[in-house]
């Protein structure tokens, strides 16, 4: 996974053009010679201030870039304190809080620097757990029927602590077909399956079994799945 690098940019050095005096008499010449050091000293002070200002702007640019990335990463669905990507694609799981009953109300897919993101927003009581892993085949909960998912690999996302809409009072997400995201590089589509016996499953198609990370965000409550590219 390629590391993020911010290109360094230095301020352009200001260029001074020498002032040429053309004396017509001896007195003006002497006066010019006495004046030149003062003029040059004044110009030097102006340059020093400009370079200092430029240096300040330049040193602030990386912070501005970092803030821009942070805003891109945190806008609506991300977090700057997300866990690092693991070096493999092994399963990731977490337990729901006690008495949790949540319903998936929305699913969103987006592209960010170095990874694709799938967000599962939920409503209800408590915080959900999850079991996220690559599977050889996508099969619907309960029926066991095969589910068509585009991609060379299938990442099964099971949110635990799930409740039916009549239990949580939250309308469950539904879609007429697979979900896609603009500009994604590794995620091909997401196919929402169903809620069954306390678990809500969605299948995420990917171009390969790439490393992924999963974490929880709140206000509103969301489970974020990010797949490295």
C-alpha positions, 0 to 999 in steps of 0.5 A, spaced: 500 500 500 503 506 497 504 511 503 501 518 502 506 523 500 505 531 500 510 534 495 514 540 498 514 546 495 518 552 497 517 559 496 520 563 489 526 567 491 524 574 490 529 578 485 532 585 486 534 589 480 540 594 481 538 601 481 543 605 476 544 612 477 547 616 472 550 623 475 550 629 471 554 633 475 559 632 481 555 634 487 549 630 484 554 624 484 556 625 491 549 625 493 547 619 489 553 615 492 550 617 499 543 615 498 544 608 494 546 605 501 540 608 504 536 605 498 539 598 498 538 598 506 530 599 505 530 594 499 533 589 503 528 590 509 523 589 504 525 583 502 526 580 508 519 581 510 517 578 504 521 572 505 519 571 512 512 572 510 513 567 504 516 562 509 510 563 513 505 561 508 510 555 505 510 552 512 503 553 513 501 550 506 502 542 509 498 544 515 492 547 510 493 540 505 493 536 512 486 540 514 484 539 507 485 531 507 482 531 514 476 534 512 475 530 506 476 524 510 472 526 516 466 529 511 460 526 514 463 519 514 470 518 516 475 519 522 482 522 522 483 517 528 481 510 524 485 504 526 491 503 521 490 498 515 492 491 517 498 487 513 493 482 511 485 481 509 484 477 515 476 477 518 475 483 523 469 482 528 467 486 534 461 485 539 455 489 540 453 493 546 448 490 551 441 490 549 443 493 542 437 493 537 439 497 531 436 497 523 441 499 517 437 505 515 442 507 509 449 505 506 453 509 502 460 508 498 465 513 496 472 513 494 478 516 498 486 517 498 488 510 498 482 506 499 474 505 498 469 506 503 462 503 505 458 506 510 453 503 514 448 508 518 444 505 523 438 507 528 435 504 534 438 502 541 445 501 543 451 500 538 452 494 533 458 489 533 460 486 526 463 480 523 467 482 516 470 477 512 472 475 505 467 469 503 468 464 497 461 465 495 455 469 497 449 466 500 443 469 502 441 469 510 436 464 512 435 461 505 442 459 503 440 462 496 446 464 492 447 472 491 450 475 485 456 480 486 460 483 481 467 482 483 473 477 483 472 477 491 466 478 496 467 481 502 461 479 507 459 485 512 455 482 518 452 487 523 450 484 529 445 486 534 440 488 529 433 488 530 427 488 525 424 495 523 418 494 528 422 493 534 427 499 532 422 504 529 427 505 524 425 504 516 430 499 514 434 500 508 432 498 501 435 498 494 432 496 487 439 493 485 446 493 487 449 500 490 456 503 486 460 509 488 463 514 483 470 513 482 472 507 486 478 503 485 477 496 489 469 496 491 465 494 485 458 494 488 455 492 494 449 488 495 444 488 501 441 482 503 437 481 509 436 481 517 435 475 520 436 472 527 440 479 530 444 480 524 444 484 517 448 482 512 451 486 506 456 483 500 461 488 498 464 486 491 472 487 490 477 487 485 481 483 490 482 480 497 485 487 499 486 489 506 480 492 510 479 496 516 472 496 520 471 501 526 465 505 529 462 512 529 457 515 533 452 521 532 449 518 528 451 511 529 455 508 523 460 502 522 465 504 517 468 499 512 474 501 508 478 497 503 485 499 501 487 500 494 
